[in-house]
Amino acid sequence: MSDKYAVIGNPVEHSFSPAIHAAFAAATGQDISYGKILAPLDGFGAAILKFRDGGGSGLNVTLPFKHEAWNLSEAQGMAIDANAVNTLKFERGRILGYNTDGIGLVRDLKDNLRLVLEDQRVLVMGAGGATYGVVEPLLRERAQVTIVNRTLDKAQQLVRHFQAITGIATRSIAWQSYDRLHDDRFDIVINATSAGLTDDMPPLPEGIFAGDALAYDMVYGKSTPFLEFAAAREARTADGLGMLVEQAAESFYIWRGVRPDTAPVIRALRMKAEG
Ligand code: NAP
């Protein structure tokens, strides 16, 4: 019988993860099944135990359960300080928790988009689960990270959290409010808010992009007001599809010990998304 995996969230219907993992399994000859689980908002813990006790081997966790997954698992590696888990592995009665979002973003920026991150001024908009997941990997690449968020105290809290972690260059992370951004220029501007999902746009000033800057929206499969704003100001643009596939590849590696080739899967999904 195939080893069982799934993505769990609420909502989860829109998820590309089953298609991505099916493509990885076919390409690497791994015998797995991968489904979708819609968990009730108050029933995440029960849903993961039911899946595990039914023979499940691992889960990808999506909105809004990444923090709950962190609470319910033994966090490993960069998940420890991310306070968020997007990959669960069931192993001999233990529930191991990983965060592959940050690795996914960094691989997309470096390997697919061919950027150098060292000393780059990176603005990350948002202070939710996605931002917590990507900050440590960006700092480890020696990027200069600024966090901006609609609710300012959440940005401040996030910055304090990462500054308290030993081993990271604490002077490389700072917070700012949207209305004080007018004099700043950034080489990479990452939209880690959910604003694009509702066709909203964080209140960025006109001159936010340095020359040859990249605007990156973690939302995928659709254009967003942020990417349109950036394109109109001659910044390069990228959506979050590459990050999605790269984070999935890292989950697949954690589960199966095999690293799939991501480029053909990104190409195929891009063609599908563009219809
Ligand atoms: P979250 O925890 O709900 O956080 C949402 C963030 O967006 C908060 O900081 C919130 O600000 C901000 N926000 C929402 N609407 C806004 C608006 N109109 N203007 C300005 N800020 C706004 O969500 P998350 O888990 O961090 O996920 C964020 C996005 O990243 C989602 O769209 C998710 O799908 C995407 N994502 C993509 C990938 C990928 O692989 N491509 C991976 C992870 C996440 P407040 O604090 O003020 O409410």
py3Dmol code that shows the C-alpha trace and the ligand (Angstrom):
import py3Dmol

protein = """\
ATOM      1  CA  MET A   1       0.000   0.000   0.000  1.00  0.00           C
ATOM      2  CA  SER A   2       1.199   3.561  -0.776  1.00  0.00           C
ATOM      3  CA  ASP A   3       2.438   5.767   2.082  1.00  0.00           C
ATOM      4  CA  LYS A   4      -0.226   8.359   2.859  1.00  0.00           C
ATOM      5  CA  TYR A   5       0.300  12.135   2.916  1.00  0.00           C
ATOM      6  CA  ALA A   6      -2.050  15.132   2.671  1.00  0.00           C
ATOM      7  CA  VAL A   7      -2.349  18.887   2.991  1.00  0.00           C
ATOM      8  CA  ILE A   8      -4.540  20.057   5.852  1.00  0.00           C
ATOM      9  CA  GLY A   9      -6.063  23.533   6.171  1.00  0.00           C
ATOM     10  CA  ASN A  10      -9.237  25.608   6.094  1.00  0.00           C
ATOM     11  CA  PRO A  11      -9.931  26.387   3.317  1.00  0.00           C
ATOM     12  CA  VAL A  12      -7.883  23.838   1.402  1.00  0.00           C
ATOM     13  CA  GLU A  13      -9.839  23.251  -1.791  1.00  0.00           C
ATOM     14  CA  HIS A  14      -7.660  25.670  -3.832  1.00  0.00           C
ATOM     15  CA  SER A  15      -4.375  23.951  -2.855  1.00  0.00           C
ATOM     16  CA  PHE A  16      -1.871  23.021  -5.601  1.00  0.00           C
ATOM     17  CA  SER A  17      -0.010  20.692  -3.196  1.00  0.00           C
ATOM     18  CA  PRO A  18      -1.612  17.377  -4.336  1.00  0.00           C
ATOM     19  CA  ALA A  19      -0.633  18.091  -7.961  1.00  0.00           C
ATOM     20  CA  ILE A  20       2.910  19.074  -6.937  1.00  0.00           C
ATOM     21  CA  HIS A  21       3.507  15.982  -4.789  1.00  0.00           C
ATOM     22  CA  ALA A  22       1.971  13.691  -7.411  1.00  0.00           C
ATOM     23  CA  ALA A  23       4.437  15.135  -9.945  1.00  0.00           C
ATOM     24  CA  PHE A  24       7.380  14.682  -7.530  1.00  0.00           C
ATOM     25  CA  ALA A  25       6.345  11.088  -6.782  1.00  0.00           C
ATOM     26  CA  ALA A  26       6.014  10.211 -10.480  1.00  0.00           C
ATOM     27  CA  ALA A  27       9.405  11.768 -11.296  1.00  0.00           C
ATOM     28  CA  THR A  28      11.260  10.062  -8.430  1.00  0.00           C
ATOM     29  CA  GLY A  29       9.440   6.693  -8.491  1.00  0.00           C
ATOM     30  CA  GLN A  30       8.120   7.089  -4.932  1.00  0.00           C
ATOM     31  CA  ASP A  31       4.935   5.195  -4.075  1.00  0.00           C
ATOM     32  CA  ILE A  32       2.792   7.722  -2.190  1.00  0.00           C
ATOM     33  CA  SER A  33      -0.787   8.957  -2.118  1.00  0.00           C
ATOM     34  CA  TYR A  34      -1.432  12.638  -1.310  1.00  0.00           C
ATOM     35  CA  GLY A  35      -4.863  14.086  -0.498  1.00  0.00           C
ATOM     36  CA  LYS A  36      -6.559  17.166   0.958  1.00  0.00           C
ATOM     37  CA  ILE A  37      -8.091  17.425   4.431  1.00  0.00           C
ATOM     38  CA  LEU A  38     -10.458  20.234   5.376  1.00  0.00           C
ATOM     39  CA  ALA A  39     -10.128  20.506   9.170  1.00  0.00           C
ATOM     40  CA  PRO A  40     -12.753  22.333  11.244  1.00  0.00           C
ATOM     41  CA  LEU A  41     -11.330  25.538  12.742  1.00  0.00           C
ATOM     42  CA  ASP A  42     -11.669  24.061  16.236  1.00  0.00           C
ATOM     43  CA  GLY A  43     -10.667  20.530  15.244  1.00  0.00           C
ATOM     44  CA  PHE A  44      -7.102  20.629  13.894  1.00  0.00           C
ATOM     45  CA  GLY A  45      -5.519  18.492  16.644  1.00  0.00           C
ATOM     46  CA  ALA A  46      -8.170  15.787  16.347  1.00  0.00           C
ATOM     47  CA  ALA A  47      -7.879  15.780  12.530  1.00  0.00           C
ATOM     48  CA  ILE A  48      -4.115  15.208  12.512  1.00  0.00           C
ATOM     49  CA  LEU A  49      -4.349  12.392  15.068  1.00  0.00           C
ATOM     50  CA  LYS A  50      -7.138  10.734  13.054  1.00  0.00           C
ATOM     51  CA  PHE A  51      -4.974  10.897   9.921  1.00  0.00           C
ATOM     52  CA  ARG A  52      -1.919   9.523  11.729  1.00  0.00           C
ATOM     53  CA  ASP A  53      -3.868   6.734  13.418  1.00  0.00           C
ATOM     54  CA  GLY A  54      -5.337   5.811  10.026  1.00  0.00           C
ATOM     55  CA  GLY A  55      -1.815   5.093   8.784  1.00  0.00           C
ATOM     56  CA  GLY A  56      -0.781   8.587   7.582  1.00  0.00           C
ATOM     57  CA  SER A  57       2.956   9.305   7.279  1.00  0.00           C
ATOM     58  CA  GLY A  58       3.023  13.096   7.067  1.00  0.00           C
ATOM     59  CA  LEU A  59       1.073  16.308   6.470  1.00  0.00           C
ATOM     60  CA  ASN A  60       1.569  19.718   4.948  1.00  0.00           C
ATOM     61  CA  VAL A  61      -0.131  22.341   7.087  1.00  0.00           C
ATOM     62  CA  THR A  62      -1.604  25.511   5.638  1.00  0.00           C
ATOM     63  CA  LEU A  63      -3.699  28.456   6.822  1.00  0.00           C
ATOM     64  CA  PRO A  64      -4.723  28.971   9.597  1.00  0.00           C
ATOM     65  CA  PHE A  65      -3.098  26.084  11.463  1.00  0.00           C
ATOM     66  CA  LYS A  66       0.684  26.636  11.176  1.00  0.00           C
ATOM     67  CA  HIS A  67       1.058  27.984  14.709  1.00  0.00           C
ATOM     68  CA  GLU A  68      -1.177  25.275  16.153  1.00  0.00           C
ATOM     69  CA  ALA A  69       0.938  22.686  14.327  1.00  0.00           C
ATOM     70  CA  TRP A  70       4.016  24.187  15.980  1.00  0.00           C
ATOM     71  CA  ASN A  71       2.345  23.841  19.393  1.00  0.00           C
ATOM     72  CA  LEU A  72       1.358  20.226  18.744  1.00  0.00           C
ATOM     73  CA  SER A  73       4.672  18.981  17.336  1.00  0.00           C
ATOM     74  CA  GLU A  74       8.335  18.699  18.280  1.00  0.00           C
ATOM     75  CA  ALA A  75       9.728  21.598  16.225  1.00  0.00           C
ATOM     76  CA  GLN A  76      12.920  20.858  14.298  1.00  0.00           C
ATOM     77  CA  GLY A  77      15.550  23.159  12.758  1.00  0.00           C
ATOM     78  CA  MET A  78      14.292  26.568  11.702  1.00  0.00           C
ATOM     79  CA  ALA A  79      10.734  25.724  12.825  1.00  0.00           C
ATOM     80  CA  ILE A  80      11.920  26.112  16.416  1.00  0.00           C
ATOM     81  CA  ASP A  81      12.165  29.906  16.175  1.00  0.00           C
ATOM     82  CA  ALA A  82       9.641  30.375  13.369  1.00  0.00           C
ATOM     83  CA  ASN A  83       6.815  29.530  15.823  1.00  0.00           C
ATOM     84  CA  ALA A  84       5.115  28.002  12.792  1.00  0.00           C
ATOM     85  CA  VAL A  85       5.183  24.523  11.241  1.00  0.00           C
ATOM     86  CA  ASN A  86       4.104  23.675   7.693  1.00  0.00           C
ATOM     87  CA  THR A  87       5.333  20.062   7.534  1.00  0.00           C
ATOM     88  CA  LEU A  88       4.567  17.234   9.946  1.00  0.00           C
ATOM     89  CA  LYS A  89       6.282  13.867   9.916  1.00  0.00           C
ATOM     90  CA  PHE A  90       4.881  10.986  11.962  1.00  0.00           C
ATOM     91  CA  GLU A  91       7.739   8.827  13.156  1.00  0.00           C
ATOM     92  CA  ARG A  92       7.533   6.013  15.708  1.00  0.00           C
ATOM     93  CA  GLY A  93       4.851   7.726  17.818  1.00  0.00           C
ATOM     94  CA  ARG A  94       6.463  11.174  17.563  1.00  0.00           C
ATOM     95  CA  ILE A  95       5.079  14.167  15.663  1.00  0.00           C
ATOM     96  CA  LEU A  96       8.021  16.063  14.192  1.00  0.00           C
ATOM     97  CA  GLY A  97       7.399  19.636  12.938  1.00  0.00           C
ATOM     98  CA  TYR A  98       9.366  21.491  10.224  1.00  0.00           C
ATOM     99  CA  ASN A  99       9.068  24.829   8.479  1.00  0.00           C
ATOM    100  CA  THR A 100      10.055  24.715   4.808  1.00  0.00           C
ATOM    101  CA  ASP A 101       8.510  28.072   3.749  1.00  0.00           C
ATOM    102  CA  GLY A 102      11.717  30.038   4.316  1.00  0.00           C
ATOM    103  CA  ILE A 103      13.909  27.516   2.513  1.00  0.00           C
ATOM    104  CA  GLY A 104      11.352  27.573  -0.312  1.00  0.00           C
ATOM    105  CA  LEU A 105      11.505  31.354  -0.621  1.00  0.00           C
ATOM    106  CA  VAL A 106      15.302  31.518  -0.460  1.00  0.00           C
ATOM    107  CA  ARG A 107      15.681  28.767  -3.104  1.00  0.00           C
ATOM    108  CA  ASP A 108      13.226  30.518  -5.390  1.00  0.00           C
ATOM    109  CA  LEU A 109      15.055  33.841  -5.020  1.00  0.00           C
ATOM    110  CA  LYS A 110      18.546  32.383  -5.377  1.00  0.00           C
ATOM    111  CA  ASP A 111      18.239  29.364  -7.655  1.00  0.00           C
ATOM    112  CA  ASN A 112      15.265  30.244  -9.860  1.00  0.00           C
ATOM    113  CA  LEU A 113      15.419  34.047  -9.945  1.00  0.00           C
ATOM    114  CA  ARG A 114      19.240  34.137  -9.700  1.00  0.00           C
ATOM    115  CA  LEU A 115      19.429  36.814  -6.990  1.00  0.00           C
ATOM    116  CA  VAL A 116      22.223  37.384  -4.519  1.00  0.00           C
ATOM    117  CA  LEU A 117      20.787  38.083  -1.061  1.00  0.00           C
ATOM    118  CA  GLU A 118      23.882  39.122   0.839  1.00  0.00           C
ATOM    119  CA  ASP A 119      23.725  42.813   1.841  1.00  0.00           C
ATOM    120  CA  GLN A 120      20.519  43.318  -0.134  1.00  0.00           C
ATOM    121  CA  ARG A 121      17.922  45.613   1.411  1.00  0.00           C
ATOM    122  CA  VAL A 122      14.854  43.404   1.765  1.00  0.00           C
ATOM    123  CA  LEU A 123      11.469  44.778   2.831  1.00  0.00           C
ATOM    124  CA  VAL A 124       9.002  42.148   4.050  1.00  0.00           C
ATOM    125  CA  MET A 125       5.394  43.324   4.312  1.00  0.00           C
ATOM    126  CA  GLY A 126       3.317  41.437   6.878  1.00  0.00           C
ATOM    127  CA  ALA A 127       4.023  39.998  10.315  1.00  0.00           C
ATOM    128  CA  GLY A 128       1.976  36.803  10.192  1.00  0.00           C
ATOM    129  CA  GLY A 129       2.930  33.142   9.956  1.00  0.00           C
ATOM    130  CA  ALA A 130       4.520  33.438   6.521  1.00  0.00           C
ATOM    131  CA  THR A 131       6.868  36.212   7.660  1.00  0.00           C
ATOM    132  CA  TYR A 132       7.873  34.301  10.796  1.00  0.00           C
ATOM    133  CA  GLY A 133       8.813  31.396   8.540  1.00  0.00           C
ATOM    134  CA  VAL A 134      11.029  33.360   6.159  1.00  0.00           C
ATOM    135  CA  VAL A 135      12.901  35.782   8.452  1.00  0.00           C
ATOM    136  CA  GLU A 136      15.576  33.437   9.812  1.00  0.00           C
ATOM    137  CA  PRO A 137      16.498  31.952   6.394  1.00  0.00           C
ATOM    138  CA  LEU A 138      16.768  35.504   4.939  1.00  0.00           C
ATOM    139  CA  LEU A 139      18.984  36.612   7.836  1.00  0.00           C
ATOM    140  CA  ARG A 140      21.158  33.534   7.403  1.00  0.00           C
ATOM    141  CA  GLU A 141      21.732  34.673   3.801  1.00  0.00           C
ATOM    142  CA  ARG A 142      22.961  37.979   5.304  1.00  0.00           C
ATOM    143  CA  ALA A 143      20.159  40.074   3.821  1.00  0.00           C
ATOM    144  CA  GLN A 144      19.310  43.372   5.564  1.00  0.00           C
ATOM    145  CA  VAL A 145      15.685  42.782   6.536  1.00  0.00           C
ATOM    146  CA  THR A 146      13.045  45.423   7.355  1.00  0.00           C
ATOM    147  CA  ILE A 147       9.586  44.344   8.504  1.00  0.00           C
ATOM    148  CA  VAL A 148       6.563  46.566   7.908  1.00  0.00           C
ATOM    149  CA  ASN A 149       3.057  45.715   9.031  1.00  0.00           C
ATOM    150  CA  ARG A 150      -0.387  47.324   9.161  1.00  0.00           C
ATOM    151  CA  THR A 151      -0.573  46.522  12.894  1.00  0.00           C
ATOM    152  CA  LEU A 152       2.749  47.980  13.938  1.00  0.00           C
ATOM    153  CA  ASP A 153       3.111  46.274  17.314  1.00  0.00           C
ATOM    154  CA  LYS A 154       3.059  42.865  15.585  1.00  0.00           C
ATOM    155  CA  ALA A 155       6.065  43.950  13.475  1.00  0.00           C
ATOM    156  CA  GLN A 156       7.845  45.184  16.603  1.00  0.00           C
ATOM    157  CA  GLN A 157       7.111  41.944  18.444  1.00  0.00           C
ATOM    158  CA  LEU A 158       8.417  39.882  15.514  1.00  0.00           C
ATOM    159  CA  VAL A 159      11.650  41.900  15.315  1.00  0.00           C
ATOM    160  CA  ARG A 160      12.231  41.576  19.072  1.00  0.00           C
ATOM    161  CA  HIS A 161      11.624  37.822  18.804  1.00  0.00           C
ATOM    162  CA  PHE A 162      14.301  37.336  16.136  1.00  0.00           C
ATOM    163  CA  GLN A 163      16.744  39.770  17.747  1.00  0.00           C
ATOM    164  CA  ALA A 164      16.632  37.602  20.862  1.00  0.00           C
ATOM    165  CA  ILE A 165      17.857  34.562  18.944  1.00  0.00           C
ATOM    166  CA  THR A 166      21.537  34.065  19.354  1.00  0.00           C
ATOM    167  CA  GLY A 167      23.603  33.287  16.278  1.00  0.00           C
ATOM    168  CA  ILE A 168      21.732  35.631  13.943  1.00  0.00           C
ATOM    169  CA  ALA A 169      23.164  39.037  13.050  1.00  0.00           C
ATOM    170  CA  THR A 170      20.660  41.033  15.108  1.00  0.00           C
ATOM    171  CA  ARG A 171      21.587  44.362  13.581  1.00  0.00           C
ATOM    172  CA  SER A 172      20.296  43.070  10.209  1.00  0.00           C
ATOM    173  CA  ILE A 173      16.628  43.206  11.172  1.00  0.00           C
ATOM    174  CA  ALA A 174      14.497  46.260  11.886  1.00  0.00           C
ATOM    175  CA  TRP A 175      10.851  47.333  11.756  1.00  0.00           C
ATOM    176  CA  GLN A 176       9.222  50.333  10.142  1.00  0.00           C
ATOM    177  CA  SER A 177       5.698  51.702   9.740  1.00  0.00           C
ATOM    178  CA  TYR A 178       4.169  52.188   6.287  1.00  0.00           C
ATOM    179  CA  ASP A 179       3.858  55.948   6.745  1.00  0.00           C
ATOM    180  CA  ARG A 180       7.586  56.314   7.527  1.00  0.00           C
ATOM    181  CA  LEU A 181       8.810  54.368   4.495  1.00  0.00           C
ATOM    182  CA  HIS A 182       8.932  57.353   2.133  1.00  0.00           C
ATOM    183  CA  ASP A 183      12.725  57.901   2.279  1.00  0.00           C
ATOM    184  CA  ASP A 184      13.685  54.237   2.033  1.00  0.00           C
ATOM    185  CA  ARG A 185      14.594  52.221  -1.077  1.00  0.00           C
ATOM    186  CA  PHE A 186      14.713  48.434  -1.237  1.00  0.00           C
ATOM    187  CA  ASP A 187      16.325  45.921  -3.591  1.00  0.00           C
ATOM    188  CA  ILE A 188      13.718  43.246  -2.869  1.00  0.00           C
ATOM    189  CA  VAL A 189      10.165  43.935  -1.663  1.00  0.00           C
ATOM    190  CA  ILE A 190       8.294  40.836  -0.525  1.00  0.00           C
ATOM    191  CA  ASN A 191       4.548  40.849  -0.012  1.00  0.00           C
ATOM    192  CA  ALA A 192       3.899  38.349   2.771  1.00  0.00           C
ATOM    193  CA  THR A 193       0.475  39.819   3.547  1.00  0.00           C
ATOM    194  CA  SER A 194      -2.787  38.253   2.508  1.00  0.00           C
ATOM    195  CA  ALA A 195      -3.878  41.602   0.971  1.00  0.00           C
ATOM    196  CA  GLY A 196      -3.575  40.269  -2.588  1.00  0.00           C
ATOM    197  CA  LEU A 197      -6.180  37.600  -1.912  1.00  0.00           C
ATOM    198  CA  THR A 198      -8.813  40.325  -1.523  1.00  0.00           C
ATOM    199  CA  ASP A 199      -7.326  42.527  -4.272  1.00  0.00           C
ATOM    200  CA  ASP A 200      -6.078  45.003  -1.661  1.00  0.00           C
ATOM    201  CA  MET A 201      -2.665  46.607  -1.634  1.00  0.00           C
ATOM    202  CA  PRO A 202      -0.457  47.546   1.330  1.00  0.00           C
ATOM    203  CA  PRO A 203       0.070  51.348   1.389  1.00  0.00           C
ATOM    204  CA  LEU A 204       3.544  51.585  -0.176  1.00  0.00           C
ATOM    205  CA  PRO A 205       5.057  54.946  -1.133  1.00  0.00           C
ATOM    206  CA  GLU A 206       5.864  55.706  -4.788  1.00  0.00           C
ATOM    207  CA  GLY A 207       9.657  55.465  -4.640  1.00  0.00           C
ATOM    208  CA  ILE A 208      10.044  52.260  -2.648  1.00  0.00           C
ATOM    209  CA  PHE A 209      11.924  50.297  -5.337  1.00  0.00           C
ATOM    210  CA  ALA A 210      15.668  50.750  -5.815  1.00  0.00           C
ATOM    211  CA  GLY A 211      16.959  50.464  -9.412  1.00  0.00           C
ATOM    212  CA  ASP A 212      16.523  46.901 -10.761  1.00  0.00           C
ATOM    213  CA  ALA A 213      14.482  45.888  -7.680  1.00  0.00           C
ATOM    214  CA  LEU A 214      12.409  42.722  -7.469  1.00  0.00           C
ATOM    215  CA  ALA A 215       8.799  42.778  -6.233  1.00  0.00           C
ATOM    216  CA  TYR A 216       7.825  39.339  -4.932  1.00  0.00           C
ATOM    217  CA  ASP A 217       4.274  38.395  -3.935  1.00  0.00           C
ATOM    218  CA  MET A 218       3.861  35.166  -1.963  1.00  0.00           C
ATOM    219  CA  VAL A 219       0.347  34.842  -3.384  1.00  0.00           C
ATOM    220  CA  TYR A 220       0.427  32.651  -6.491  1.00  0.00           C
ATOM    221  CA  GLY A 221      -1.638  31.919  -9.534  1.00  0.00           C
ATOM    222  CA  LYS A 222      -3.039  35.435  -9.857  1.00  0.00           C
ATOM    223  CA  SER A 223      -1.828  38.949 -10.473  1.00  0.00           C
ATOM    224  CA  THR A 224      -2.146  41.217  -7.436  1.00  0.00           C
ATOM    225  CA  PRO A 225      -2.445  45.005  -7.020  1.00  0.00           C
ATOM    226  CA  PHE A 226       1.079  44.936  -5.492  1.00  0.00           C
ATOM    227  CA  LEU A 227       2.621  43.267  -8.562  1.00  0.00           C
ATOM    228  CA  GLU A 228       0.730  45.654 -10.848  1.00  0.00           C
ATOM    229  CA  PHE A 229       1.970  48.640  -8.779  1.00  0.00           C
ATOM    230  CA  ALA A 230       5.524  47.293  -9.051  1.00  0.00           C
ATOM    231  CA  ALA A 231       5.378  46.604 -12.797  1.00  0.00           C
ATOM    232  CA  ALA A 232       4.084  50.147 -13.401  1.00  0.00           C
ATOM    233  CA  ARG A 233       7.210  51.422 -11.587  1.00  0.00           C
ATOM    234  CA  GLU A 234       9.539  49.227 -13.658  1.00  0.00           C
ATOM    235  CA  ALA A 235      10.419  46.764 -10.919  1.00  0.00           C
ATOM    236  CA  ARG A 236      10.831  43.112 -11.861  1.00  0.00           C
ATOM    237  CA  THR A 237       7.998  40.946 -10.550  1.00  0.00           C
ATOM    238  CA  ALA A 238       7.535  37.355  -9.347  1.00  0.00           C
ATOM    239  CA  ASP A 239       4.638  35.550  -7.725  1.00  0.00           C
ATOM    240  CA  GLY A 240       4.870  32.832  -5.039  1.00  0.00           C
ATOM    241  CA  LEU A 241       4.527  29.790  -7.302  1.00  0.00           C
ATOM    242  CA  GLY A 242       8.254  29.048  -7.238  1.00  0.00           C
ATOM    243  CA  MET A 243       8.284  29.315  -3.428  1.00  0.00           C
ATOM    244  CA  LEU A 244       5.309  26.968  -3.229  1.00  0.00           C
ATOM    245  CA  VAL A 245       7.030  24.298  -5.320  1.00  0.00           C
ATOM    246  CA  GLU A 246      10.376  24.738  -3.539  1.00  0.00           C
ATOM    247  CA  GLN A 247       8.826  24.440  -0.054  1.00  0.00           C
ATOM    248  CA  ALA A 248       6.969  21.336  -1.253  1.00  0.00           C
ATOM    249  CA  ALA A 249      10.244  19.840  -2.528  1.00  0.00           C
ATOM    250  CA  GLU A 250      11.833  20.341   0.881  1.00  0.00           C
ATOM    251  CA  SER A 251       8.833  18.645   2.582  1.00  0.00           C
ATOM    252  CA  PHE A 252       9.131  15.770   0.100  1.00  0.00           C
ATOM    253  CA  TYR A 253      12.819  15.459   0.965  1.00  0.00           C
ATOM    254  CA  ILE A 254      12.048  15.418   4.714  1.00  0.00           C
ATOM    255  CA  TRP A 255       9.507  12.629   4.209  1.00  0.00           C
ATOM    256  CA  ARG A 256      11.159  10.546   1.501  1.00  0.00           C
ATOM    257  CA  GLY A 257      14.881  11.378   1.631  1.00  0.00           C
ATOM    258  CA  VAL A 258      14.796  12.124  -2.104  1.00  0.00           C
ATOM    259  CA  ARG A 259      15.154  15.604  -3.611  1.00  0.00           C
ATOM    260  CA  PRO A 260      12.877  16.122  -6.628  1.00  0.00           C
ATOM    261  CA  ASP A 261      13.699  18.358  -9.580  1.00  0.00           C
ATOM    262  CA  THR A 262      11.505  21.464  -9.205  1.00  0.00           C
ATOM    263  CA  ALA A 263      11.995  23.220 -12.563  1.00  0.00           C
ATOM    264  CA  PRO A 264       9.639  21.008 -14.653  1.00  0.00           C
ATOM    265  CA  VAL A 265       6.926  21.207 -11.983  1.00  0.00           C
ATOM    266  CA  ILE A 266       7.152  25.014 -11.789  1.00  0.00           C
ATOM    267  CA  ARG A 267       6.956  25.174 -15.605  1.00  0.00           C
ATOM    268  CA  ALA A 268       3.925  22.873 -15.773  1.00  0.00           C
ATOM    269  CA  LEU A 269       2.027  24.726 -13.026  1.00  0.00           C
ATOM    270  CA  ARG A 270       2.853  28.078 -14.580  1.00  0.00           C
ATOM    271  CA  MET A 271       1.402  26.901 -17.907  1.00  0.00           C
ATOM    272  CA  LYS A 272      -1.707  25.582 -16.126  1.00  0.00           C
ATOM    273  CA  ALA A 273      -2.165  28.826 -14.128  1.00  0.00           C
ATOM    274  CA  GLU A 274      -1.837  30.903 -17.285  1.00  0.00           C
ATOM    275  CA  GLY A 275      -4.515  28.722 -18.893  1.00  0.00           C
TER     276      GLY A 275
END
"""
ligand_1 = """\
48
NAP
P -1.516 35.644 8.269
O -0.777 35.012 9.395
O -3.011 35.693 8.270
O -0.944 37.166 8.160
C -1.497 38.058 7.250
C -0.701 39.361 7.245
O -1.251 40.182 6.198
C -0.797 40.175 8.537
O 0.461 40.725 8.806
C -1.822 41.282 8.180
O -1.623 42.479 8.872
C -1.491 41.492 6.721
N -2.593 42.075 5.930
C -3.780 41.470 5.611
N -4.518 42.284 4.832
C -3.795 43.430 4.665
C -4.025 44.659 3.969
N -5.163 44.876 3.290
N -3.052 45.604 3.990
C -1.897 45.399 4.673
N -1.620 44.241 5.358
C -2.562 43.292 5.350
O -1.134 34.971 6.878
P 0.239 34.222 6.506
O 0.171 32.790 6.882
O 1.360 35.044 7.015
O 0.188 34.236 4.897
C 0.334 35.469 4.175
C 0.203 35.198 2.682
O 1.321 34.437 2.212
C -1.041 34.394 2.308
O -1.598 34.986 1.181
C -0.504 33.011 1.991
O -1.316 32.346 1.031
C 0.863 33.352 1.411
N 1.844 32.228 1.537
C 2.364 31.709 0.399
C 3.307 30.684 0.484
C 3.905 30.125 -0.782
O 4.491 29.030 -0.727
N 3.828 30.816 -1.898
C 3.712 30.182 1.724
C 3.162 30.754 2.888
C 2.217 31.777 2.781
P -2.235 42.712 10.353
O -1.264 42.081 11.321
O -2.317 44.188 10.478
O -3.589 42.036 10.372
"""
view = py3Dmol.view(width=600, height=400)
view.addModel(protein, "pdb")
view.setStyle({"model": 0}, {"cartoon": {"style": "trace"}})
view.addModel(ligand_1, "xyz")
view.setStyle({"model": 1}, {"stick": {}})
view.zoomTo()
view.show()
